[in-house]
Amino acid sequence: MSQSTILKTSQLSKYFPGVVANENVDFLLNKGEVHCLFGENGAGKSTLCSCLFGYHKPDSGRIELDGKLVKFRSPGDAIKCGIGMVHQHFVLVDDFTVLENIIVGTNSEKWTLDLEKSENELRLICLEYEIDLKFNSLVRDLSVGEQQWVEILKSLYLDAEILILDEPTAVLTPEESKKLFNIIGKMSKNGISIILISHKISEVMQADRVSVMSKGKLINTVYPKDTTPQELTNMMVGREVTLRVKENKDVKTATSSKPLLSVKKLNYLNKYKKFALNNVDLELHSGEILGLAGVSGNGQKELFEALSGNLAPDSGTIIYDGEEIQGKSSRYYMDLGIGLIPDDRYREGLIGDFNISENTILGWQRDQKYSKNFFLNHKYIKKFTEDLIKKFNVIAPSATVPVNYLSGGNAQKVILAREFSHSNKILLANQPTRGLDLGIIEYVYEQIKAKREEGFAILLASEELEDLINMCDRIAVISEGEIKGTVDAQSTSIQEIGLLMAGQADSLT
């Protein structure tokens, strides 16, 4: 082990029922470097990091920290050894203040915490990294981006020498993402080592080194300066793949003059009596992809739930083909041909203990194709599911595997397969490619374009602004539950969308 190496794994392996998550992984992290883990879904990136943070215990192999063998029984052990982790889904208490969230669970020799001392320490950290947070603010009142700063601050407060960041820019505006990478650069200069999981090739290329993983194995570690985005992507997927969806500027869409779905003055108050949706007006036409841009947590979830019948708005109207449908059941919306891809795949898109076959017909189990005389047609369902597994490249040993055992990306493919197969008029796609690798992203977007050509009306929300510009006919920008503006996708820019997302529309004039 060289002097600059702070963390090392040797022949690390981890297995789940029917799945090889990590196989003989040899990984090196140097002090003060930004090291990116890059790979397809199910490649083993998250499992490796979970082993490094004590969530999972490796089935074999070694983890060495500063040259010494370590065995973590829990994340608490990893934290004590100077390893912090910021997850995609934050571990924060909504009703606690920023300060309380940061210091909760920290060790103290006294029965009471010295809040003033902790606050002074945090102010010095914020000053050094130019992080602006009010420590007495409740977490529930923060934007999603601000909540991420809380998570990062907690790791810095605990003197983390190694920080694992899992898709950290997924909830940030372009400007916030730029700020985060500036902070990552300062951390690196201060000797903090960063492990970055990212699917965004522009972020991958900013790392000091990149380790490419495939099918649980670490297949290569390279320096970005010695390679290209295309070479890295080909290495990850194992074949040549188009980095971006081909632009469609020369194709005229079949947008009809009359909207198939329209929303007028839609309002919804959340449990904190704040507007999650505030006078939302939208029109969605057949043969159109309408993009929805915005930082996560600004009303997208509530809008998609309202448009699928899973949430009753407090006021306003939802009109489908001339008929007011607000207040109708979600079953009614499904029967109209409206499909929903939710942003939270496990809470709203799947039942984890159900197998793949059961999840592919979820909500449709009473359909005559799948049942007869109250009994499921298991033979037909099995064939239907196996065809979808092949079509959507779901990596699983069989159709009878519970979706809890699938990687996040493969679980998402099950949802995509179900909704693409059953909807026939409108597709509501909230972050349909979140957590997917570039190869399947390419496939999903081609499928969405094919649905548009079939005459579908599609609402597509994504945090990848370049994808929205390439895919959509129009883009509506949502911030704090309001539609701040709708722009033509072919004539707009990332800067214009970013300013609208940040609520700075006045800066455009």
BELRA-V827096 format. One record per residue. N is the residue number from 1. RES is the residue in one letter. PSI is psi in degrees with one decimal (* if undefined). OMEGA is omega in radians with two decimals (* if undefined). Layout:
BEGIN
n:res:psi:omega
N:RES:PSI:OMEGA
N:RES:PSI:OMEGA
END
This chain:
BEGIN
n:res:psi:omega
1:M:125.0:-3.11
2:S:162.8:-3.11
3:Q:-30.1:-3.07
4:S:-10.2:-3.11
5:T:124.9:-3.13
6:I:-29.6:-3.09
7:L:139.3:-3.11
8:K:136.3:2.96
9:T:143.8:3.13
10:S:117.3:3.07
11:Q:38.6:-3.12
12:L:128.5:3.13
13:S:144.5:3.10
14:K:130.3:-3.09
15:Y:143.1:2.96
16:F:164.9:-3.10
17:P:114.3:3.11
18:G:3.6:-3.06
19:V:130.1:2.99
20:V:103.0:-3.06
21:A:-45.7:3.06
22:N:137.9:-3.13
23:E:108.8:3.05
24:N:51.3:-3.09
25:V:123.4:3.01
26:D:111.1:-3.04
27:F:136.7:3.12
28:L:133.2:3.05
29:L:124.1:-3.13
30:N:154.9:3.13
31:K:129.9:3.08
32:G:11.4:-3.14
33:E:156.8:2.99
34:V:111.2:-3.04
35:H:117.1:-3.08
36:C:134.8:2.97
37:L:123.0:-3.00
38:F:129.7:3.13
39:G:168.9:3.14
40:E:168.8:3.04
41:N:137.9:-3.09
42:G:4.4:-3.13
43:A:-20.7:3.08
44:G:6.2:-3.09
45:K:-52.9:-3.09
46:S:-36.8:3.12
47:T:-42.9:3.10
48:L:-47.3:-3.14
49:C:-34.8:3.09
50:S:-34.7:3.07
51:C:-39.2:-3.14
52:L:-24.6:-3.11
53:F:4.7:3.04
54:G:4.5:3.09
55:Y:-39.6:3.11
56:H:147.6:3.05
57:K:123.8:3.14
58:P:145.4:3.08
59:D:-24.4:3.06
60:S:166.3:3.14
61:G:-178.3:-3.04
62:R:149.5:2.95
63:I:124.6:3.12
64:E:135.0:3.12
65:L:120.0:-3.07
66:D:38.8:3.07
67:G:-1.3:-3.09
68:K:138.7:3.10
69:L:131.1:3.09
70:V:147.8:3.07
71:K:108.8:-3.08
72:F:126.7:3.08
73:R:-17.0:-3.09
74:S:166.9:3.03
75:P:-29.8:3.11
76:G:-39.6:3.09
77:D:-42.3:-3.14
78:A:-41.3:-3.14
79:I:-41.8:3.11
80:K:-27.1:3.13
81:C:6.0:3.05
82:G:23.2:3.11
83:I:126.1:3.08
84:G:158.0:3.14
85:M:132.5:3.05
86:V:116.0:-3.04
87:H:164.0:3.05
88:Q:-40.5:3.12
89:H:113.7:-2.98
90:F:148.5:3.12
91:V:76.4:-3.07
92:L:155.6:3.10
93:V:115.4:-3.03
94:D:-38.9:-3.03
95:D:3.7:3.03
96:F:154.7:3.05
97:T:170.9:3.07
98:V:-48.4:-3.12
99:L:-44.4:-3.12
100:E:-39.9:3.12
101:N:-35.7:-3.09
102:I:-39.3:-3.04
103:I:-9.4:-3.11
104:V:131.9:3.11
105:G:-5.8:3.13
106:T:149.7:-3.10
107:N:146.0:3.08
108:S:140.2:3.12
109:E:-16.4:-3.10
110:K:163.9:3.12
111:W:-27.2:3.13
112:T:150.8:3.14
113:L:144.5:3.06
114:D:89.1:-3.05
115:L:-38.0:-3.12
116:E:-43.4:3.11
117:K:-44.1:3.13
118:S:-42.8:-3.14
119:E:-40.1:3.11
120:N:-40.3:3.11
121:E:-41.6:-3.13
122:L:-36.5:3.12
123:R:-38.5:3.11
124:L:-39.3:3.11
125:I:-44.9:3.13
126:C:-38.5:3.14
127:L:-41.6:-3.11
128:E:-39.9:-3.06
129:Y:6.6:3.09
130:E:47.8:3.08
131:I:126.9:-3.07
132:D:104.8:3.11
133:L:144.0:3.04
134:K:118.3:-3.00
135:F:-20.2:3.14
136:N:2.3:3.11
137:S:141.8:3.03
138:L:141.5:-3.11
139:V:-35.0:-3.12
140:R:-20.7:-3.13
141:D:-2.7:-3.11
142:L:153.8:2.97
143:S:165.0:3.13
144:V:-37.7:3.11
145:G:-40.3:3.10
146:E:-35.1:3.09
147:Q:-34.1:3.10
148:Q:-37.5:3.08
149:W:-35.1:3.11
150:V:-44.4:3.12
151:E:-44.2:-3.13
152:I:-42.8:3.12
153:L:-38.1:-3.13
154:K:-41.2:3.12
155:S:-41.5:3.13
156:L:-37.5:3.13
157:Y:-33.1:3.14
158:L:13.4:3.08
159:D:43.0:3.11
160:A:131.9:3.04
161:E:-20.0:3.09
162:I:129.9:-3.13
163:L:123.1:3.11
164:I:122.8:-3.13
165:L:117.1:-3.10
166:D:106.4:-3.13
167:E:59.0:-2.96
168:P:-20.9:-3.08
169:T:4.6:-3.10
170:A:-25.1:-3.07
171:V:16.5:-3.03
172:L:151.0:2.98
173:T:166.2:3.09
174:P:-40.8:-3.14
175:E:-39.6:3.11
176:E:-36.3:3.11
177:S:-41.2:3.11
178:K:-42.4:3.13
179:K:-41.5:-3.14
180:L:-43.1:-3.12
181:F:-28.1:3.01
182:N:-41.2:3.12
183:I:-40.2:3.09
184:I:-40.2:3.10
185:G:-40.9:3.12
186:K:-40.4:3.09
187:M:-44.7:-3.14
188:S:-44.3:3.12
189:K:-28.5:3.12
190:N:5.7:3.07
191:G:1.9:3.10
192:I:133.1:3.13
193:S:135.3:-3.07
194:I:128.6:2.92
195:I:117.9:-3.03
196:L:121.0:2.98
197:I:122.4:-3.11
198:S:145.3:3.02
199:H:-6.0:-3.07
200:K:115.4:-3.03
201:I:-30.3:3.11
202:S:-31.9:3.10
203:E:-39.7:3.13
204:V:-40.7:-3.08
205:M:-10.6:3.11
206:Q:-7.2:-3.12
207:A:161.4:3.04
208:D:-41.8:3.05
209:R:157.8:-3.14
210:V:126.7:3.02
211:S:122.4:-3.11
212:V:127.3:-3.14
213:M:146.8:3.13
214:S:126.5:3.09
215:K:43.3:3.06
216:G:-5.6:-3.11
217:K:147.3:3.00
218:L:112.1:-2.97
219:I:-21.9:3.14
220:N:149.1:3.00
221:T:125.9:-3.03
222:V:163.6:3.00
223:Y:127.8:-3.14
224:P:-33.4:-3.12
225:K:-17.1:-3.11
226:D:6.0:-3.11
227:T:-173.1:3.12
228:T:160.3:3.08
229:P:-40.2:-3.13
230:Q:-42.7:3.13
231:E:-41.3:3.12
232:L:-42.5:-3.13
233:T:-44.0:3.10
234:N:-39.1:3.12
235:M:-40.6:-3.11
236:M:-47.8:-3.03
237:V:-25.8:-3.11
238:G:12.8:3.10
239:R:171.1:3.09
240:E:131.3:-3.12
241:V:144.4:3.10
242:T:126.2:-3.08
243:L:-35.0:-3.11
244:R:150.5:3.06
245:V:135.5:-3.10
246:K:136.9:-3.12
247:E:148.0:-2.99
248:N:32.3:-2.98
249:K:-24.5:-3.09
250:D:1.4:-3.11
251:V:124.5:3.10
252:K:129.5:-3.12
253:T:160.6:-3.09
254:A:35.4:-3.09
255:T:125.4:3.13
256:S:160.5:-3.13
257:S:-31.6:-3.12
258:K:126.7:-3.14
259:P:141.4:3.04
260:L:-35.5:3.14
261:L:130.2:3.10
262:S:147.0:-3.13
263:V:130.9:-3.11
264:K:121.9:3.04
265:K:46.4:-3.09
266:L:127.7:3.14
267:N:145.0:3.07
268:Y:126.6:3.09
269:L:130.8:3.12
270:N:-174.7:-3.05
271:K:-16.8:3.10
272:Y:11.8:3.12
273:K:34.0:3.04
274:K:152.7:-3.11
275:F:109.6:2.98
276:A:-31.7:3.00
277:L:131.1:-3.02
278:N:98.9:3.11
279:N:50.2:-3.10
280:V:126.3:3.01
281:D:127.7:3.11
282:L:150.3:2.99
283:E:134.2:-3.13
284:L:125.3:-3.05
285:H:153.7:3.01
286:S:141.8:3.13
287:G:23.4:-3.10
288:E:143.5:2.92
289:I:112.6:3.06
290:L:118.9:3.13
291:G:150.7:3.05
292:L:111.3:-3.10
293:A:141.6:3.10
294:G:154.3:3.05
295:V:139.0:-3.13
296:S:139.0:3.10
297:G:13.0:-3.11
298:N:21.7:3.07
299:G:-6.0:-3.13
300:Q:-47.8:-3.09
301:K:-47.5:-3.12
302:E:-37.8:3.13
303:L:-45.9:3.13
304:F:-37.4:3.12
305:E:-37.7:3.11
306:A:-40.3:-3.08
307:L:-9.7:3.10
308:S:3.7:3.10
309:G:8.7:-3.13
310:N:-5.0:3.14
311:L:132.5:3.12
312:A:117.0:3.13
313:P:155.4:3.10
314:D:-31.7:3.09
315:S:168.2:-3.11
316:G:172.7:-3.08
317:T:148.2:2.99
318:I:119.5:-3.05
319:I:121.6:3.08
320:Y:113.7:3.10
321:D:43.1:3.08
322:G:-7.0:-3.10
323:E:131.4:3.05
324:E:125.1:-3.04
325:I:-0.4:3.11
326:Q:141.2:-3.11
327:G:-12.9:3.08
328:K:164.2:-3.11
329:S:160.6:3.09
330:S:-30.6:3.09
331:R:-38.3:3.12
332:Y:-42.9:3.13
333:Y:-41.4:3.12
334:M:-42.0:-3.13
335:D:-23.8:3.07
336:L:-14.4:-3.14
337:G:21.9:-3.13
338:I:121.7:3.10
339:G:146.7:-3.09
340:L:126.5:2.95
341:I:103.4:-3.08
342:P:160.7:-3.11
343:D:-23.4:3.12
344:D:98.2:-2.97
345:R:-33.4:-3.05
346:Y:-36.4:-3.12
347:R:-33.9:-2.99
348:E:-16.4:-3.06
349:G:-20.2:-3.01
350:L:161.3:2.90
351:I:111.4:-2.95
352:G:-35.9:-3.11
353:D:-11.3:3.07
354:F:150.8:3.11
355:N:178.1:-3.07
356:I:-44.3:-3.13
357:S:-45.0:-3.12
358:E:-34.7:3.14
359:N:-26.7:3.14
360:T:-17.4:3.09
361:I:12.3:-3.09
362:L:124.0:-3.10
363:G:-15.9:-3.11
364:W:11.9:-3.02
365:Q:-20.3:3.12
366:R:-2.9:3.10
367:D:145.6:-3.08
368:Q:-24.2:3.11
369:K:-31.2:-2.99
370:Y:-13.9:-3.10
371:S:156.7:3.10
372:K:127.8:-3.13
373:N:44.2:3.08
374:F:6.9:3.12
375:F:136.9:3.13
376:L:142.4:3.07
377:N:82.9:-3.01
378:H:-34.6:-3.13
379:K:-45.8:3.13
380:Y:-43.2:-3.12
381:I:-41.5:3.14
382:K:-46.3:3.14
383:K:-42.2:3.12
384:F:-45.4:-3.12
385:T:-42.9:3.14
386:E:-36.3:3.08
387:D:-41.2:3.13
388:L:-39.7:3.11
389:I:-42.4:3.14
390:K:-43.9:-3.09
391:K:-40.0:-3.08
392:F:7.5:3.07
393:N:47.5:3.07
394:V:120.7:-3.12
395:I:104.6:-3.11
396:A:147.3:-3.13
397:P:-33.2:-3.13
398:S:173.0:3.13
399:A:-8.4:-3.09
400:T:6.6:3.12
401:V:130.7:3.06
402:P:141.0:-3.07
403:V:-16.7:3.07
404:N:-25.3:-3.10
405:Y:-4.5:-3.13
406:L:154.5:2.99
407:S:163.3:-3.13
408:G:-41.7:-3.13
409:G:-41.0:3.13
410:N:-33.8:3.04
411:A:-39.3:3.12
412:Q:-36.0:3.13
413:K:-33.6:3.10
414:V:-42.4:3.10
415:I:-46.6:3.14
416:L:-44.4:-3.12
417:A:-43.9:-3.12
418:R:-48.9:-3.05
419:E:-36.7:3.09
420:F:-30.0:-3.07
421:S:-28.4:-3.00
422:H:-25.6:3.12
423:S:152.1:-3.14
424:N:1.6:3.13
425:K:-50.7:-3.05
426:I:137.2:3.06
427:L:117.8:3.09
428:L:105.6:-3.01
429:A:100.1:-3.13
430:N:105.0:-3.12
431:Q:54.2:-3.05
432:P:-20.0:-3.11
433:T:9.3:-3.14
434:R:126.2:3.10
435:G:5.8:3.12
436:L:153.1:3.10
437:D:167.7:-3.02
438:L:-34.2:-3.12
439:G:-46.3:-3.13
440:I:-28.8:3.04
441:I:-45.0:3.10
442:E:-43.9:-3.12
443:Y:-45.5:-3.11
444:V:-44.8:-3.12
445:Y:-36.1:3.08
446:E:-37.8:3.09
447:Q:-40.8:3.12
448:I:-42.5:3.10
449:K:-37.3:3.12
450:A:-37.6:3.10
451:K:-38.2:3.09
452:R:-42.9:-3.13
453:E:-24.8:3.09
454:E:-6.1:3.13
455:G:4.7:3.10
456:F:148.7:2.90
457:A:125.8:-2.99
458:I:128.5:2.99
459:L:118.3:-3.02
460:L:113.3:3.06
461:A:134.1:3.12
462:S:149.8:3.05
463:E:-3.9:3.10
464:E:95.8:-3.02
465:L:-34.8:3.10
466:E:-37.4:3.11
467:D:-41.3:3.11
468:L:-42.6:3.14
469:I:-40.4:-3.12
470:N:-33.3:-2.99
471:M:-32.2:-2.85
472:C:161.2:3.02
473:D:-43.9:3.06
474:R:158.8:3.10
475:I:121.6:3.03
476:A:136.5:-3.11
477:V:126.0:-3.09
478:I:136.1:3.10
479:S:129.9:-3.13
480:E:39.0:3.08
481:G:-0.6:-3.13
482:E:146.1:2.98
483:I:109.8:-3.05
484:K:-13.8:3.13
485:G:156.9:3.06
486:T:127.1:-3.04
487:V:156.9:3.05
488:D:126.7:-3.02
489:A:-30.1:-3.07
490:Q:-19.3:-3.09
491:S:-2.4:-3.10
492:T:-179.4:3.11
493:S:162.0:3.09
494:I:-36.1:3.14
495:Q:-44.9:-3.13
496:E:-45.6:-3.14
497:I:-41.4:-3.14
498:G:-40.9:3.12
499:L:-38.9:3.10
500:L:-40.1:3.11
501:M:-36.9:-3.12
502:A:2.6:3.14
503:G:27.6:-3.10
504:Q:46.5:-3.12
505:A:-30.1:-3.13
506:D:-23.7:-3.13
507:S:-12.0:-3.13
508:L:-18.9:-3.08
509:T:*:*
END
